[in-house]
Amino acid sequence: MYFLIQSVPAYSVTKIVTMIKSLTTREVFKRCPQVKGILWGGEFRTDGYFANTVGRHGNENIISEYVRKQGNKYHKLHEDRQLSLF
C-alpha cells in the first residue's frame, strides 16, 4: 500500500504509520471477519514499514502521481482469495 500524507511536526512517522496500520486492519476485520481466522497467528500486518519524507523542495504533484499509479500493473493471481479495501 502506498499513502501520500501531509502531517504536522507533532506526529512522528512511526505514530502515523501505527495509526494507519491500526485503522486499516480494524476496517478489514470488520468488513471481512473470516480473514482473521485464515491468518497465521491472527497477524494481518508485518512489524516493518518503509517511509520517506519530502522537504519543501519536493514536487508534491510528481509524488502524488507516482503514488496514484502504484498497483496499476497488478494482476490478481487468485480471484477468489483477494480482498478489497474500502
Buried (B, 14 or more C-beta within 10 A) or exposed (E): EEEEEEEEEEEEEEEBBEEBBEEBBEEBBEEEEEBEEEEEEEEBBEEEBEEEEEEEEEEEEEEEEEBEEEEEEEEEEEEEEEEEEE
